[in-house]
């Protein structure tokens, strides 16, 4: 059924359909990588214990803890990508809904110009213009929103995994790899407390991590209630008689709350006909 729906969609929506489907496979790969990483973390801990070497056992166990957390970050990244993919679906739905109007305008440009001359107050003309302006505004806004989520997720995953990797390197410094002459006894491992503190430091750093990215700006707040650009928009050249000069609805003033990026992008309410 998914493939059939893709075949029935307009060209622009069809291209997005392919992207959305490909991203679904990518998300599944990250989820699989998360599970594999957590499994490997357990295996390295078990191997270290089986060596009978106290120092290797202690260090490998704590490396396993950090590897497991790195795997959890892969899973979190996959969840954030799913949020981004959901926004792409909204763009696809918008493109699918307005494509007939976009095609119609391309075919009857001359007729529209005549209509503007003969019947400048035509309801048909106003509706067509508003629908196309709304579609373009929503597509641009949602594209920014989608890759705001995506890029913020990439940065979060990278920064947290770098943080964990640096603590892993601190653990490795505690392992003495000085060769021991046969017959001599290697000194007992004396850094258990330090190794435990490194894990505590890693836990504290993850808990205190905050995004340090600039929010993505959005001009969607300057859409009038008739869905035409408001004459109050910075640098706007829209005639107030066309834009309506109306205030922004209250629902457009509420910022989208996301933990990933802390972005202050404003969300435009999606009309009911585009939510299918």
N, C-alpha and C positions, 0 to 999 in steps of 0.2 A: 504493500500500500504506500509506503514511503516513497518508493521509486516512481509509482504512478502519479502521486501528487507532484513530484518534481517535474515530470514530463508535462503536466498540465499548466504549469505556471508561466507567466511572462518571462522574457529573457533575463531581465535584471533580477527578478525573484529567483529564477532558476540558478543563476550564478551564486546567489547568496545561499540557496538551498544546498549547493555542493560544498560551500565553505562550512556551513553549519554541520553538515554530515561529517566532513573531514575532521572538524574540531571535536566531534563526539568521539571519533576513534582516538584522537590525541589525548583527550581526557581519560579515556579508558587505559591508555598506555601509562599515563602518570599514576593512575590508581594501582595498576599492576606493579609499577616500579616501587611504589610505596610499600606494598605487601612484600615484595622480594627483599627490599632493603631491611625491613623489620625482621624478616626471617633470617637473613644473613647476620644481622646483629646478634640474634640468639645463638646462631651457630658459632660465631667467633668467641662468644663467652663460654660456650660449652667446650670448645677446643682448648681454650686457655686453661680451664679447670682440669682437663684431662692430661695436660702436660706434667702435672705434679710440681711445677715451678711456681712458687708463691708469687714472685714478682710478675711473671707473665700472666698468671691467673688473675691477679688484682687489676693489672692494666688492661688486659683484654676484656675483662668484665665491664670496666668503665667505658672502654671504647665502644663496646656493644650498646651501652646506654645511649651514648651520643649518636651512634649510627641509627638506632631506633628512632630517636628524635628527628634526625634528618629524614627518615622515612615518613614520619608524621607530617613533616613540612611538605613533602610531595603530595600527600593526600589533601592537605589544606589548599595547596596550589590548584589541585584538580577541582576542588569545590569552588574556588574563586573563578576558574575558567568556565565553569558551568553557569555562573552568574553572567559573565561576559557573553556567553553563547546565547543566553536568554534574551539579551538586548539585541543581538543580531537577528533573532527571530522576529522581534518587533519591527525592525527595519524591513525584513522580508515581507511581513504582512502589510506594511504600509505601501511598499512598492507594488505589491500584487493588487492592492485595492485601487490605487490611483493610475495604474498603467493605462487602462482604457481612456481615461481623460487626457493623459499625456499624449497618447497616440492620436486621439481626436484633435487635440490642439495642433499637433504637427501637420495634420492633413488639412485643416481648415483655417490656416493662419490668415489667408486673405479674407475669408468670411468673417473672422473675428474683427479684423480691421474695419470692414464695412459695417459690422454691427456696432462698433464703437462710434462710427460716424453717424449712422442712421438712428440707432437706439442706444445712446450712451448709458441710459438707466436700465438697460435690459437685465432682468433677473438671471437669465441664462448666462450672460457674460460675467456677472458678478460671482455667481456660484462656481463657474469654471475657474476663474482667477483665484478665488479663495481656496479651492481644493488643491490647486497646483502649488500655491504658496505654502499651504499647510504641509503638503507632502515634502517639499524641499526642506522646509524648516525642521520637520520631524526627522528626516533622514540625516541631516547634518548633525542635529543634536544627539540623536541616538548613536551615530558613528563615534562622536566624541565620548559619549558615555561608555560605550562598549570598550573602547581602547584605553579609556581612563582606568576602568576596572582591570583590564588585561595588563597594562604596563605597571600599575601599582602592585598587582599580584606577583609579577616577575621580580620587581624590586624587593618586595617583602621576602619572597622565597630565597633570593640571592643573599640578602643581608643576613637573614637568620641562619642560613647554611654556612655562610662565611664565619659567622660568630661561633657556631658549633665546631667548625673545622679548626679554628684557632685554639679552642680549648682542647681539642683532641691532640694538637701538636704540643700543648703544654704537658699533657699526660705522657707523651712519648719521651719527653725530656727526662722523666723520672725513671725510665728503664735503663739500667746499666748494661751496656753491651760489651764491656771490657772482657777480652778473652781470658779464660781461666785455665791454668796449666793442669793437665790431668793429675788427679790425686789431691789437688787443692779444693777447698770448699768455698763456694761463692757466698759472700756475705748475705745475711738475711735482708729481705726487703724492708726498708725503713721509711718508706714514703706513703704509707697507706693513708695517713691523715691528710697529706697534701693532695693525694689523688681524690679523696672524698671532697676536699674543699674546691677542687677544680670543677667537680660536678655541681656543687652548690653555686659556684660562680656562674656556670653555664645556665642553670635554672633561673638565677636572678636576672641574668642578662636577657633571657627570653621573655621573662615576665615584664621587664621594664622597657622592652623594645617599643619604639614609637616610630611611625612613618615620618620621614623627613623630606617629603616631596611637595612640590608646589601644586595647589589645587588647579584643576582645569576650569577655566572661565567659561561661562555660557551666556549668550545674549537671548536665550529663550524667554527671559522675563519681559522682553519688549514686544511680545506678541499680544495684539489686542484681543478683545473677547470675540471679535468676528474672524479671528485667526489670520488677520493680515498684519504686517509689521506696523508697530505703533509709531506715530510721528515723534514720540519722545525718545526713540532709540538714538544712541550716539551716532552722529554722522548720517542720520536718516534723511532720505530725499523723498519719502512717501508723502503724497498729498494727504493732509488731515481728513479731507472729505472721503478719501478711499480707505485710509487706515481706521477711521472712526474716532481716533484720538481717545479711545476708551482705556480705562484703567486695567491693569493686569489682575485677573481673577485671584482670589485669595489662595486657591489651591496651587497656583504657580509660584507662590512665594516660599513654599516649604522646601528646604533643601533635602536632597536624598541623603539618608543616613547610612553610610557604609563603613564597616570596620577596616576594610582593606586599605583604602587610600585616604580617607578623611576628606574626600573631595566635596566641594560645596556646589557642585553642579545642580541647577534647579531642574526639577522634573516637570515636564509638560504632561498634563493628563491626556491619556490616549482616548480618542472618541470611541464610543461603543462599537461602531462598525469595524474598527481596526483591531479589536481584541479577540477576534475569532481565530 
